[in-house]
Amino acid sequence: MEITKNSVIGEVIKEVPGAEEVIRKYFGGGCFTCPGINVETITFGSAMHNVDPEKIVEDIKKLQEKNTA
């Protein structure tokens, strides 16, 4: 799965082992009880939490590289 700032948060969590911790780091734990997690993108979540979406994408891509190494 290619991760971009337009990736849906819920899909990223399902597809990338460890991505849940990255999302929790930047957005807190509230995402995991919010139904929007299945339709909202990293960009949307970043806007809601005043975070640079590219930083989140970068961290998740590092996880993907680590998981495939």
WOFENTA-V468022 format. One record per helix or strand of 3 or more residues. SS is the DSSP state (@ for helix, = for strand). FROM is the first residue (numbers start at 0). LEN is the number of residues. If there is no record, write none. Layout:
BEGIN
ss->SS from->FROM len->LEN
ss->SS from->FROM len->LEN
END
This chain:
BEGIN
ss->@ from->8 len->7
ss->@ from->18 len->9
ss->@ from->28 len->5
ss->@ from->34 len->4
ss->@ from->41 len->8
ss->@ from->52 len->16
END
